[in-house]
Amino acid sequence: MTNKQYQEKLEILKKLGFAYYVLDEPQVSDYEYDLLYHEVLVYEENNPTLVDPSSVTKRIGGIIQESFSKSTHIKKMWSMQDIFTDDELLDWISKIEKNFPNIKYIVEPKFDGASLNLLYENGKLITASTRGDGSIGEDVTKNILTVHSIPLTINHKEKIEIRGEIVIKKDDFNTINEQRIKENKPLFANPRNAAAGSLRQLDTSVTAKRKLFFYPWGVGQNNLVYNSYNDLMSYIYSLGFLKPPVKDLVNSVQDIQNFYQKLIDTKNDIPMLMDGLVIKIDDINSHEALGYTAKYPKWMVAYKFPAVEKTTIINSIDLQVGKTGVVTPVANVETVNIDGANISRVTLHNFDEILKKDLRIHDKVIIIRSGDVIPKIIKPIKE
């Protein structure tokens, strides 16, 4: 096999792999893929100095790591301000439009996953790291090599940090937990926990078995020249990254509210778990003018979905002793699933809370959970 033939076969394998792992639309039989893969692997073993850094053979796990090293982000990875009501949305919009009237807004789903920072130099993926404290994360590059929706090379030579969310589709999450039941392993509470846990596997072959997907939502270090954040992200998608299933550029509060309601109405049709809507100002020049708080940019917010209520029954109450000796009552309830999370234990905070709500064993109760908020019992249902 010549080097030219090797490169041609690599391109075919990349397209076949993307169709199989990302689009879930296999183009050839496993046998045909494995045969072509073997030809490429043999060539690389015989020509180690000619191995393409973006080769599909680098996607396979099998490396056992002792620990994760720290990785410093070039630009800080900020958190997002959360809002929960229309009044909070209107308040945020009014502060923006006071100085920037007639502004446009990007609206897109907020996936419930694990944030990731990808650093590319000279078109090659150098490091992949978790958010960490926003300045320093953990280097999970070896694990990320197994994620087929992350390009190992891009057609962009300048240094750039591409930020996004690692997610697991709801169906794949259920499959993972079913397997963990068979293996007598503790279940993941929700897709976000599964995604984060998959990133932090010392054995990369475990990560390789999980169907992880990466959806970019922004950039850190970059030398891009764009006035529109929407245009900037379109460029990022053109480098080979996935676009969110729904996204829009809107002009008004009403447009934002309509999109928000549309997401709520259709969230069960979208394969990934969402916990809200991300709203960003499209005009990049206004970003620095608006500035940042200690935790988040003022030019973007996460409009969280309303809390989901479920009814269940208190089966028993445990007393949990913390490190400081504080005793906290915890209710063991019949398991209920709220937005992908299986809830079987709910903190009752303190004994005054039990008396205040008049909670008793065998009571039917209402549990509420919103976004990342810890589930809590609202009240008993008196019959």
ChimeraX attribute file (.defattr): number of C-alpha atoms within 10 A of each C-alpha:
attribute: neighborCount
match mode: 1-to-1
recipient: residues
	/A:1	9
	/A:2	8
	/A:3	12
	/A:4	9
	/A:5	11
	/A:6	19
	/A:7	15
	/A:8	11
	/A:9	15
	/A:10	21
	/A:11	15
	/A:12	14
	/A:13	20
	/A:14	16
	/A:15	11
	/A:16	18
	/A:17	21
	/A:18	17
	/A:19	16
	/A:20	16
	/A:21	16
	/A:22	19
	/A:23	11
	/A:24	10
	/A:25	12
	/A:26	15
	/A:27	14
	/A:28	11
	/A:29	8
	/A:30	10
	/A:31	9
	/A:32	11
	/A:33	16
	/A:34	12
	/A:35	11
	/A:36	14
	/A:37	17
	/A:38	13
	/A:39	14
	/A:40	22
	/A:41	17
	/A:42	11
	/A:43	16
	/A:44	17
	/A:45	11
	/A:46	10
	/A:47	11
	/A:48	9
	/A:49	8
	/A:50	12
	/A:51	18
	/A:52	15
	/A:53	12
	/A:54	18
	/A:55	18
	/A:56	20
	/A:57	19
	/A:58	13
	/A:59	20
	/A:60	18
	/A:61	20
	/A:62	16
	/A:63	13
	/A:64	13
	/A:65	12
	/A:66	8
	/A:67	12
	/A:68	16
	/A:69	10
	/A:70	14
	/A:71	19
	/A:72	16
	/A:73	23
	/A:74	15
	/A:75	14
	/A:76	14
	/A:77	24
	/A:78	17
	/A:79	17
	/A:80	16
	/A:81	16
	/A:82	18
	/A:83	18
	/A:84	16
	/A:85	13
	/A:86	12
	/A:87	10
	/A:88	13
	/A:89	19
	/A:90	12
	/A:91	12
	/A:92	16
	/A:93	18
	/A:94	14
	/A:95	12
	/A:96	18
	/A:97	11
	/A:98	9
	/A:99	12
	/A:100	16
	/A:101	10
	/A:102	11
	/A:103	16
	/A:104	17
	/A:105	24
	/A:106	20
	/A:107	24
	/A:108	23
	/A:109	25
	/A:110	21
	/A:111	23
	/A:112	22
	/A:113	27
	/A:114	22
	/A:115	24
	/A:116	28
	/A:117	28
	/A:118	23
	/A:119	23
	/A:120	22
	/A:121	16
	/A:122	14
	/A:123	18
	/A:124	19
	/A:125	23
	/A:126	14
	/A:127	20
	/A:128	25
	/A:129	25
	/A:130	28
	/A:131	24
	/A:132	17
	/A:133	12
	/A:134	15
	/A:135	14
	/A:136	17
	/A:137	21
	/A:138	22
	/A:139	24
	/A:140	25
	/A:141	19
	/A:142	25
	/A:143	26
	/A:144	29
	/A:145	25
	/A:146	25
	/A:147	25
	/A:148	23
	/A:149	22
	/A:150	23
	/A:151	17
	/A:152	21
	/A:153	20
	/A:154	19
	/A:155	11
	/A:156	14
	/A:157	12
	/A:158	14
	/A:159	17
	/A:160	21
	/A:161	22
	/A:162	21
	/A:163	24
	/A:164	20
	/A:165	23
	/A:166	26
	/A:167	27
	/A:168	30
	/A:169	19
	/A:170	18
	/A:171	11
	/A:172	16
	/A:173	24
	/A:174	17
	/A:175	13
	/A:176	19
	/A:177	19
	/A:178	14
	/A:179	12
	/A:180	14
	/A:181	12
	/A:182	8
	/A:183	9
	/A:184	9
	/A:185	11
	/A:186	9
	/A:187	16
	/A:188	19
	/A:189	15
	/A:190	23
	/A:191	29
	/A:192	26
	/A:193	19
	/A:194	21
	/A:195	26
	/A:196	18
	/A:197	13
	/A:198	25
	/A:199	28
	/A:200	18
	/A:201	19
	/A:202	19
	/A:203	17
	/A:204	25
	/A:205	17
	/A:206	18
	/A:207	25
	/A:208	22
	/A:209	14
	/A:210	19
	/A:211	20
	/A:212	27
	/A:213	20
	/A:214	25
	/A:215	22
	/A:216	22
	/A:217	19
	/A:218	17
	/A:219	21
	/A:220	18
	/A:221	17
	/A:222	13
	/A:223	9
	/A:224	11
	/A:225	8
	/A:226	14
	/A:227	13
	/A:228	16
	/A:229	20
	/A:230	23
	/A:231	12
	/A:232	18
	/A:233	19
	/A:234	13
	/A:235	14
	/A:236	20
	/A:237	16
	/A:238	13
	/A:239	15
	/A:240	15
	/A:241	19
	/A:242	16
	/A:243	16
	/A:244	15
	/A:245	11
	/A:246	11
	/A:247	15
	/A:248	13
	/A:249	17
	/A:250	18
	/A:251	13
	/A:252	14
	/A:253	15
	/A:254	10
	/A:255	15
	/A:256	23
	/A:257	15
	/A:258	11
	/A:259	20
	/A:260	21
	/A:261	14
	/A:262	11
	/A:263	21
	/A:264	15
	/A:265	10
	/A:266	9
	/A:267	16
	/A:268	13
	/A:269	9
	/A:270	14
	/A:271	13
	/A:272	24
	/A:273	23
	/A:274	24
	/A:275	24
	/A:276	25
	/A:277	26
	/A:278	24
	/A:279	22
	/A:280	22
	/A:281	25
	/A:282	23
	/A:283	18
	/A:284	17
	/A:285	13
	/A:286	16
	/A:287	17
	/A:288	11
	/A:289	12
	/A:290	15
	/A:291	11
	/A:292	14
	/A:293	10
	/A:294	7
	/A:295	12
	/A:296	16
	/A:297	18
	/A:298	20
	/A:299	24
	/A:300	22
	/A:301	20
	/A:302	22
	/A:303	25
	/A:304	20
	/A:305	20
	/A:306	15
	/A:307	17
	/A:308	13
	/A:309	15
	/A:310	14
	/A:311	17
	/A:312	20
	/A:313	22
	/A:314	22
	/A:315	16
	/A:316	15
	/A:317	17
	/A:318	14
	/A:319	14
	/A:320	13
	/A:321	11
	/A:322	9
	/A:323	7
	/A:324	6
	/A:325	8
	/A:326	10
	/A:327	15
	/A:328	16
	/A:329	18
	/A:330	17
	/A:331	24
	/A:332	18
	/A:333	23
	/A:334	16
	/A:335	15
	/A:336	17
	/A:337	12
	/A:338	18
	/A:339	18
	/A:340	17
	/A:341	17
	/A:342	15
	/A:343	19
	/A:344	17
	/A:345	20
	/A:346	18
	/A:347	18
	/A:348	20
	/A:349	14
	/A:350	14
	/A:351	11
	/A:352	10
	/A:353	12
	/A:354	15
	/A:355	10
	/A:356	9
	/A:357	13
	/A:358	11
	/A:359	19
	/A:360	17
	/A:361	13
	/A:362	12
	/A:363	19
	/A:364	20
	/A:365	20
	/A:366	16
	/A:367	23
	/A:368	19
	/A:369	20
	/A:370	19
	/A:371	18
	/A:372	9
	/A:373	9
	/A:374	10
	/A:375	21
	/A:376	18
	/A:377	22
	/A:378	13
	/A:379	18
	/A:380	19
	/A:381	13
	/A:382	7
	/A:383	5
